[in-house]
Amino acid sequence: MQRFLGQLLLLLGLLGLLGPLRAGAQPGEATKPVALPAEVRLLPGPAALPVTGTYTVAFRLRGGQLDKYSDFPELEGFKKTKKTKTITTSIVQGRRFTDLTITQNYVPYGEGDIVIKPFQLTVNGVLLRASGTTVHVGPALPPNPGSMTKPASPTAPLQAVADLDKMFGKPRPALYQDVPDHAFLAVLADRPRVYQGQGVRVGLYFYLKPEDQALLSFHDFDDQLPPLLHELHQATAWQEPGPEPSVTPDTVRHRGEKYLRFRLAENLYYPLTPQPLRFPPLALTMVKFKLLKKPEPGQDNRLAGYKTYLSPGLTVPVLPLPGGRAGTVAVGDFRQVEALSTSHPRVGESFTLAFGVQGQGNLAAVLAPTLATRPGLDVYGPEAREEPAPGGGRKLFRYRLVARRPGPLYLDSLLRLVVFDPATGRYDTLRPSLHPVVRGTSLAPDPLPKPGEDPFYGPALAGADATLQPLDVYADVRRYADWMLLALAGVAAFGWWRAGRRA
């Protein structure tokens, strides 16, 4: 009996194993994922975003390997920045889904409705087409009023705090403490006021105390900088870019205390109109760390958050030039520069005079000096050459002179250059101080050649027809042309009449 029960149990076990085999399933196949064919899709960007936001163009590849793809387009009104790559893999009901997303970020240059033209992308040989659209770029989002913190002093800039704790939950906040910092953002000018055409250097700086370096760190600086540069642009000033932003700070003194100053942007402005230069308040978001109350060795004792620093606005008044001579004279701290190729030129031989200015100011506003005519002296040129330097430089005008008479040559009566000195508030006329002495004998002017002695015009004049032509020849030609037009009109009318009779 026991032997019969054992055989029966063995038979039932074999039937249980053969059941799945009869259905066509193999052991382990139920957990093996099935791959899907590759699929490529274009992901358009948002229809509206703030001026501090980011517009994106992306494509998604599902179920395949990325071989190659074409470059993302250049969008008018946006600056192309970094790219991001995201890969996600999931298994649903025995099927594997692998999504690869390549995203290209764009930063807007300013506010307004920006039209994006149609473009194409090629991914693994598949052509993706995007139709044109319009993206609305609005103003920057203001900071949350509920998160504004009171400044440390009445003169300190306003500051806003937004912790990452609200996004990811508070990891035991009672263990961390918010240590106050003394950092601030400022837009500063090297002059309180300037004349029209005078240069003023304006920079955006972030000040940080040395002991606060462990509390703050830059956040997404490449995306925050372009909108800040756009806000610093002045439509009524000639703008020269300064040095590039530096990650190495300068050690400066501010109100008697030591600070580390980071140069975020710096430009040199030359006002073209009497309108003042207005720089709006700017915002910079930094990473602010909270410190652990009881530090533990071997662990990161900081908790990251965000803190936004706001700089107050800046206005630089612009004074008009006396007498309304803006645009006709150069403004700056200039001194004259002059040189001669020889101090004793000879009659009939050319020599070179170099005359110009050197100092601080806009070299583009330095025009060629006024040149006076002088008998017995031929002047050719000038040829301008600039040697720029930070905030100014040297600009020379080279003239080629040929003297026809001997004797002293007073160049101060030949050239003059009017400049305006903002330090004294007066105009100054720069003149050459060199007085070369021309040697040799006077050259008599060459007589004008006679027309008959010319090798080309002589024979042509000799064989020309000397018959006088009537003065009303053009009136006769016009009369003949009118007659011809009337005759052609009559022929056309006759042909039209004959064609009507035949019909």
C-alpha positions as CSV (number, residue, x, y, z in Angstrom):
1,M,0.0,0.0,0.0
2,Q,2.8,2.4,0.8
3,R,4.5,1.5,-2.4
4,F,1.3,2.3,-4.3
5,L,0.9,5.7,-2.7
6,G,4.6,6.6,-3.5
7,Q,4.1,5.8,-7.1
8,L,0.9,7.8,-7.2
9,L,2.6,10.9,-5.7
10,L,5.5,10.5,-8.2
11,L,3.0,10.4,-11.1
12,L,1.2,13.5,-9.9
13,G,4.6,15.4,-9.6
14,L,5.5,14.5,-13.2
15,L,2.1,15.6,-14.5
16,G,2.7,19.0,-12.7
17,L,6.0,19.5,-14.3
18,L,4.8,18.5,-17.8
19,G,1.9,20.9,-17.6
20,P,3.9,24.0,-18.4
21,L,5.9,22.1,-21.0
22,R,2.8,21.2,-22.9
23,A,1.8,24.9,-22.9
24,G,5.1,25.8,-24.6
25,A,6.7,27.6,-21.7
26,Q,10.2,26.8,-20.4
27,P,11.4,27.3,-16.9
28,G,12.7,30.8,-16.3
29,E,11.0,32.3,-19.4
30,A,8.3,34.0,-17.3
31,T,10.9,36.4,-15.9
32,K,12.8,37.1,-19.1
33,P,12.0,40.6,-20.5
34,V,11.1,41.1,-24.1
35,A,12.7,44.1,-25.9
36,L,10.6,46.5,-28.0
37,P,11.6,48.0,-31.3
38,A,13.3,51.4,-31.2
39,E,11.2,54.6,-31.2
40,V,12.4,58.2,-31.6
41,R,10.3,61.2,-30.6
42,L,10.9,64.9,-30.5
43,L,10.1,66.7,-27.2
44,P,9.3,70.5,-27.7
45,G,10.0,73.1,-25.1
46,P,7.6,75.2,-23.0
47,A,5.4,77.8,-24.6
48,A,6.2,80.4,-21.8
49,L,9.0,80.9,-19.4
50,P,10.6,83.7,-17.3
51,V,13.6,85.6,-18.6
52,T,15.7,83.7,-15.9
53,G,14.3,80.4,-17.1
54,T,15.6,77.8,-19.6
55,Y,14.0,76.8,-22.9
56,T,14.6,73.1,-23.9
57,V,14.6,71.1,-27.1
58,A,15.0,67.3,-26.6
59,F,14.5,64.0,-28.3
60,R,13.6,60.6,-26.7
61,L,15.0,57.3,-27.9
62,R,13.1,54.2,-26.6
63,G,14.3,50.6,-27.1
64,G,17.5,51.1,-29.0
65,Q,21.1,52.2,-28.8
66,L,22.0,55.8,-29.8
67,D,24.3,55.7,-32.8
68,K,24.6,59.4,-33.9
69,Y,22.5,62.5,-34.1
70,S,22.8,65.9,-35.7
71,D,23.6,69.1,-33.9
72,F,20.8,71.0,-32.2
73,P,19.8,74.2,-34.0
74,E,20.7,77.7,-33.1
75,L,17.5,79.5,-32.0
76,E,17.3,83.2,-32.7
77,G,16.8,85.1,-29.4
78,F,18.3,82.4,-27.3
79,K,21.8,81.4,-26.4
80,K,22.7,77.7,-26.6
81,T,24.1,76.4,-23.3
82,K,24.8,72.9,-21.9
83,K,23.2,69.6,-22.8
84,T,21.9,66.9,-20.4
85,K,21.5,63.2,-20.9
86,T,19.0,61.0,-19.0
87,I,18.6,57.2,-19.1
88,T,15.8,55.3,-17.5
89,T,15.1,51.6,-17.6
90,S,12.0,49.8,-16.4
91,I,10.4,46.4,-16.8
92,V,6.6,46.2,-17.1
93,Q,4.8,42.8,-17.5
94,G,8.0,41.1,-18.7
95,R,8.9,43.9,-21.2
96,R,11.9,46.2,-20.8
97,F,11.6,49.9,-21.5
98,T,14.8,51.9,-21.9
99,D,14.4,55.6,-22.5
100,L,17.4,57.8,-23.5
101,T,16.6,61.6,-23.5
102,I,19.1,64.2,-24.8
103,T,18.1,67.7,-23.8
104,Q,19.6,71.0,-25.2
105,N,19.2,74.0,-22.9
106,Y,18.7,77.6,-24.2
107,V,18.8,80.8,-22.2
108,P,16.8,83.8,-23.5
109,Y,18.5,87.1,-24.2
110,G,15.5,89.2,-23.1
111,E,11.8,89.5,-22.6
112,G,9.2,89.4,-25.3
113,D,7.6,87.0,-27.8
114,I,10.3,85.1,-29.6
115,V,9.5,83.3,-32.9
116,I,11.2,79.9,-33.3
117,K,11.5,78.9,-36.9
118,P,10.9,75.3,-38.1
119,F,14.0,73.0,-37.7
120,Q,15.0,69.4,-38.2
121,L,17.0,66.8,-36.2
122,T,18.3,63.5,-37.4
123,V,18.6,60.7,-34.8
124,N,20.0,57.3,-36.0
125,G,19.0,58.2,-39.5
126,V,15.4,59.2,-38.5
127,L,14.4,62.7,-39.6
128,L,12.5,64.6,-36.9
129,R,10.7,67.8,-38.0
130,A,9.6,70.6,-35.6
131,S,7.1,73.2,-36.8
132,G,7.6,76.8,-35.9
133,T,6.2,78.3,-32.7
134,T,6.2,81.4,-30.6
135,V,7.7,81.4,-27.0
136,H,6.6,84.1,-24.6
137,V,9.5,85.2,-22.3
138,G,8.2,87.1,-19.3
139,P,9.8,89.0,-16.5
140,A,11.8,87.3,-13.8
141,L,9.8,85.7,-11.0
142,P,10.0,87.7,-7.8
143,P,11.3,86.0,-4.7
144,N,8.7,84.7,-2.2
145,P,7.9,87.6,0.2
146,G,7.4,85.1,3.0
147,S,11.0,84.0,2.7
148,M,12.6,87.4,2.9
149,T,14.9,87.9,5.9
150,K,15.6,91.1,7.6
151,P,19.0,92.6,6.7
152,A,21.7,92.7,9.3
153,S,21.9,96.5,9.0
154,P,19.7,99.2,7.4
155,T,22.2,99.8,4.6
156,A,22.7,96.1,3.8
157,P,20.9,94.7,0.7
158,L,17.8,92.6,1.0
159,Q,18.2,88.8,1.0
160,A,15.8,85.9,0.3
161,V,16.1,82.4,1.6
162,A,14.6,79.2,0.0
163,D,15.7,75.9,1.5
164,L,15.9,72.6,-0.3
165,D,14.2,71.1,2.8
166,K,10.8,72.0,1.4
167,M,11.5,70.0,-1.7
168,F,13.1,66.9,-0.3
169,G,11.9,66.9,3.3
170,K,13.7,68.1,6.4
171,P,16.4,65.6,7.4
172,R,16.2,66.2,11.1
173,P,16.5,70.0,11.0
174,A,16.9,70.3,14.7
175,L,20.4,69.0,14.3
176,Y,21.4,71.8,12.0
177,Q,21.8,75.5,12.6
178,D,21.7,78.4,10.1
179,V,24.9,80.4,10.6
180,P,24.6,84.1,9.5
181,D,26.8,85.3,6.8
182,H,28.1,88.7,5.8
183,A,28.0,88.3,2.0
184,F,26.2,90.8,-0.4
185,L,25.8,91.6,-4.1
186,A,26.5,95.1,-5.4
187,V,26.6,97.1,-8.6
188,L,29.4,99.7,-8.3
189,A,30.7,102.5,-10.5
190,D,34.1,104.1,-10.2
191,R,32.7,107.6,-10.6
192,P,29.7,109.2,-9.0
193,R,28.9,111.3,-12.1
194,V,30.4,111.7,-15.6
195,Y,30.3,114.0,-18.5
196,Q,28.8,113.0,-21.8
197,G,31.5,111.0,-23.6
198,Q,33.5,110.3,-20.4
199,G,34.1,106.7,-19.5
200,V,32.7,105.1,-16.3
201,R,33.5,101.6,-15.2
202,V,30.6,99.7,-13.7
203,G,30.9,96.2,-12.3
204,L,28.8,93.5,-10.7
205,Y,30.6,92.1,-7.6
206,F,29.9,89.6,-5.0
207,Y,31.5,90.3,-1.6
208,L,32.2,87.5,0.9
209,K,34.1,87.4,4.1
210,P,36.9,84.9,4.3
211,E,35.4,83.1,7.3
212,D,32.1,82.6,5.3
213,Q,33.7,80.6,2.5
214,A,32.5,77.3,3.9
215,L,28.9,78.6,4.1
216,L,28.4,79.6,0.4
217,S,28.9,78.2,-3.0
218,F,28.0,79.4,-6.5
219,H,24.9,77.7,-8.0
220,D,24.2,77.3,-11.8
221,F,26.4,80.3,-12.6
222,D,26.6,79.6,-16.3
223,D,22.8,80.0,-16.6
224,Q,22.5,82.9,-14.2
225,L,25.2,85.1,-15.8
226,P,23.6,85.8,-19.3
227,P,20.4,87.5,-17.9
228,L,22.6,89.6,-15.5
229,L,24.7,90.8,-18.5
230,H,21.6,91.6,-20.4
231,E,20.4,93.8,-17.5
232,L,23.7,95.7,-17.4
233,H,23.4,96.7,-21.1
234,Q,22.8,100.4,-21.7
235,A,21.2,101.6,-25.0
236,T,22.5,105.2,-24.7
237,A,26.2,104.4,-24.1
238,W,29.2,103.1,-26.1
239,Q,30.0,99.9,-24.2
240,E,33.4,98.2,-24.0
241,P,33.5,94.8,-22.3
242,G,35.9,94.4,-19.5
243,P,37.8,91.4,-18.2
244,E,36.1,88.0,-18.1
245,P,34.4,86.9,-14.8
246,S,37.0,85.6,-12.4
247,V,36.6,82.6,-10.1
248,T,39.7,83.9,-8.2
249,P,38.6,86.6,-5.7
250,D,40.4,89.8,-4.9
251,T,41.1,90.9,-1.3
252,V,39.6,94.3,-0.7
253,R,38.6,96.6,2.2
254,H,35.0,97.5,2.6
255,R,34.1,99.8,5.5
256,G,37.3,98.9,7.2
257,E,36.7,95.2,7.0
258,K,38.4,92.6,4.9
259,Y,36.4,91.0,2.1
260,L,36.8,88.6,-0.8
261,R,35.4,90.2,-4.0
262,F,34.3,88.1,-6.9
263,R,34.1,90.0,-10.2
264,L,31.0,88.7,-12.0
265,A,30.8,91.3,-14.7
266,E,32.6,94.6,-15.6
267,N,32.1,97.0,-18.5
268,L,33.3,100.4,-19.5
269,Y,30.5,102.8,-20.6
270,Y,30.8,106.1,-22.6
271,P,27.5,107.9,-22.5
272,L,26.4,109.2,-25.9
273,T,23.5,111.3,-24.6
274,P,22.9,113.4,-21.4
275,Q,20.4,110.7,-20.1
276,P,21.6,109.1,-16.9
277,L,22.8,105.5,-16.8
278,R,20.3,103.4,-14.9
279,F,21.1,99.9,-13.7
280,P,18.2,97.9,-12.2
281,P,18.4,95.7,-9.1
282,L,19.9,92.3,-9.8
283,A,19.5,88.9,-8.1
284,L,22.0,86.1,-7.7
285,T,21.1,82.7,-6.1
286,M,23.8,81.0,-4.1
287,V,24.0,77.7,-2.3
288,K,23.8,78.3,1.5
289,F,24.8,75.5,3.9
290,K,23.5,74.9,7.3
291,L,26.0,73.4,9.8
292,L,25.6,70.5,12.0
293,K,25.3,71.5,15.7
294,K,27.3,68.5,16.8
295,P,29.8,67.6,14.0
296,E,30.5,63.9,13.5
297,P,33.8,62.8,12.1
298,G,33.8,61.2,8.6
299,Q,30.5,62.7,7.6
300,D,29.3,65.8,5.7
301,N,28.3,68.1,8.5
302,R,26.4,70.5,6.1
303,L,22.9,70.8,4.8
304,A,22.5,72.6,1.4
305,G,19.9,75.2,0.7
306,Y,19.4,78.2,-1.6
307,K,19.8,81.9,-0.7
308,T,19.1,84.8,-3.1
309,Y,21.1,88.0,-2.8
310,L,19.6,91.2,-4.2
311,S,21.7,94.3,-5.2
312,P,20.2,97.8,-5.0
313,G,19.8,99.7,-8.3
314,L,22.4,102.2,-9.4
315,T,22.1,105.5,-11.3
316,V,25.0,107.4,-12.7
317,P,24.1,111.1,-13.7
318,V,25.5,112.3,-17.0
319,L,26.4,116.0,-17.4
320,P,26.2,117.7,-20.9
321,L,29.3,119.3,-22.3
322,P,29.6,123.1,-22.2
323,G,28.5,124.8,-25.4
324,G,26.7,121.7,-26.7
325,R,29.8,120.3,-28.5
326,A,29.1,116.7,-27.8
327,G,30.1,114.4,-30.6
328,T,32.6,116.8,-32.1
329,V,35.4,116.6,-29.5
330,A,37.0,113.8,-27.6
331,V,36.4,113.6,-23.8
332,G,39.2,112.3,-21.5
333,D,42.5,112.8,-19.9
334,F,44.6,113.1,-23.1
335,R,48.0,114.5,-23.8
336,Q,49.5,115.1,-27.2
337,V,52.1,112.8,-28.9
338,E,54.1,114.0,-31.9
339,A,57.2,112.9,-33.8
340,L,59.0,113.7,-37.1
341,S,60.9,111.4,-39.3
342,T,63.6,114.1,-39.7
343,S,64.2,117.4,-38.1
344,H,65.9,118.9,-41.3
345,P,63.8,118.0,-44.3
346,R,64.8,119.1,-47.8
347,V,62.8,120.9,-50.4
348,G,60.9,118.5,-52.6
349,E,61.5,115.4,-50.4
350,S,58.7,113.9,-48.4
351,F,58.9,113.4,-44.6
352,T,56.5,112.0,-42.0
353,L,54.7,113.8,-39.2
354,A,53.0,111.7,-36.5
355,F,50.5,113.5,-34.3
356,G,47.9,112.2,-31.9
357,V,46.9,111.7,-28.3
358,Q,47.6,109.3,-25.4
359,G,45.8,108.8,-22.2
360,Q,42.4,107.7,-20.7
361,G,39.3,108.1,-22.9
362,N,37.3,106.7,-25.8
363,L,39.8,106.4,-28.7
364,A,36.9,105.9,-31.2
365,A,35.8,109.5,-30.5
366,V,39.2,110.9,-31.4
367,L,38.8,112.2,-34.9
368,A,41.5,113.3,-37.4
369,P,42.8,116.8,-36.5
370,T,41.6,119.8,-38.5
371,L,44.0,120.5,-41.3
372,A,44.7,124.0,-42.5
373,T,46.1,124.7,-46.0
374,R,49.5,126.5,-46.3
375,P,51.1,127.7,-49.5
376,G,54.4,125.9,-50.4
377,L,53.5,122.8,-48.5
378,D,51.7,119.6,-49.8
379,V,50.1,117.4,-47.2
380,Y,48.9,113.8,-47.8
381,G,47.0,111.6,-45.4
382,P,46.3,110.9,-42.6
383,E,46.8,107.3,-41.8
384,A,45.3,106.4,-38.4
385,R,46.7,103.8,-36.0
386,E,45.4,102.8,-32.6
387,E,47.2,101.1,-29.7
388,P,44.4,100.4,-27.2
389,A,44.9,99.9,-23.5
390,P,42.4,99.3,-20.6
391,G,40.3,102.4,-20.5
392,G,42.2,104.3,-23.2
393,G,45.5,104.0,-25.1
394,R,47.2,105.8,-27.9
395,K,45.9,107.0,-31.3
396,L,48.3,108.5,-33.9
397,F,47.6,110.2,-37.3
398,R,50.5,110.0,-39.8
399,Y,50.8,112.7,-42.5
400,R,53.2,112.8,-45.4
401,L,54.5,116.3,-46.0
402,V,56.4,117.8,-49.0
403,A,57.9,121.3,-48.7
404,R,58.3,123.5,-51.8
405,R,60.1,126.4,-50.0
406,P,63.1,126.5,-47.6
407,G,63.0,127.9,-44.1
408,P,61.3,127.2,-40.8
409,L,58.1,125.2,-40.8
410,Y,55.6,126.1,-38.0
411,L,53.4,123.0,-37.7
412,D,51.3,124.5,-34.9
413,S,49.4,126.5,-37.5
414,L,48.8,123.4,-39.6
415,L,47.1,121.0,-37.2
416,R,44.9,121.4,-34.1
417,L,42.9,118.9,-32.1
418,V,40.3,120.0,-29.6
419,V,39.6,117.8,-26.5
420,F,37.6,118.2,-23.3
421,D,39.3,117.6,-20.0
422,P,36.6,116.4,-17.5
423,A,39.0,117.0,-14.5
424,T,39.1,120.8,-15.2
425,G,35.7,121.0,-17.1
426,R,37.4,123.0,-19.9
427,Y,38.3,122.5,-23.6
428,D,41.9,122.2,-24.6
429,T,43.4,122.7,-28.1
430,L,46.4,120.4,-28.8
431,R,48.9,121.6,-31.4
432,P,52.3,120.3,-32.7
433,S,55.2,122.0,-31.0
434,L,57.9,120.9,-33.5
435,H,59.4,123.5,-35.8
436,P,61.5,121.8,-38.5
437,V,63.8,123.8,-40.8
438,V,63.5,123.0,-44.5
439,R,66.8,123.1,-46.4
440,G,67.4,123.6,-50.1
441,T,66.3,126.0,-52.8
442,S,62.8,126.9,-53.8
443,L,61.2,124.8,-56.6
444,A,59.6,126.6,-59.4
445,P,56.2,125.2,-60.3
446,D,56.2,123.0,-63.4
447,P,54.5,124.6,-66.4
448,L,51.3,123.1,-67.5
449,P,51.8,121.0,-70.7
450,K,50.2,122.3,-73.8
451,P,47.4,120.1,-75.2
452,G,49.1,119.8,-78.6
453,E,52.2,118.4,-77.0
454,D,50.4,115.5,-75.3
455,P,51.1,112.2,-77.1
456,F,47.5,111.1,-77.0
457,Y,45.4,114.3,-77.1
458,G,47.7,116.1,-79.6
459,P,46.9,113.9,-82.6
460,A,43.2,113.5,-81.5
461,L,42.7,117.3,-81.4
462,A,44.5,117.8,-84.7
463,G,42.2,115.4,-86.5
464,A,38.9,116.5,-84.8
465,D,36.1,117.9,-86.9
466,A,35.8,121.7,-86.3
467,T,32.4,122.1,-87.9
468,L,29.9,124.0,-85.7
469,Q,26.8,122.1,-84.8
470,P,23.4,123.8,-84.5
471,L,22.2,124.4,-80.9
472,D,18.6,123.1,-81.6
473,V,19.8,119.7,-82.8
474,Y,18.2,118.0,-79.7
475,A,14.8,119.7,-80.5
476,D,14.9,118.3,-84.0
477,V,15.6,114.8,-82.7
478,R,12.6,115.1,-80.4
479,R,10.4,116.3,-83.2
480,Y,11.4,113.4,-85.5
481,A,10.7,110.9,-82.7
482,D,7.2,112.4,-82.2
483,W,6.4,112.0,-85.9
484,M,7.6,108.4,-85.8
485,L,5.4,107.6,-82.8
486,L,2.4,109.1,-84.6
487,A,3.1,107.0,-87.7
488,L,3.3,103.8,-85.7
489,A,0.0,104.7,-83.9
490,G,-1.7,105.2,-87.2
491,V,-0.4,101.8,-88.6
492,A,-1.6,100.1,-85.4
493,A,-5.1,101.7,-85.7
494,F,-5.4,100.7,-89.4
495,G,-4.4,97.1,-88.6
496,W,-7.0,96.9,-85.8
497,W,-9.7,98.3,-88.2
498,R,-8.9,95.7,-90.9
499,A,-8.9,92.9,-88.4
500,G,-12.4,94.0,-87.2
501,R,-13.8,93.9,-90.8
502,R,-12.5,90.4,-91.5
503,A,-14.1,89.2,-88.3
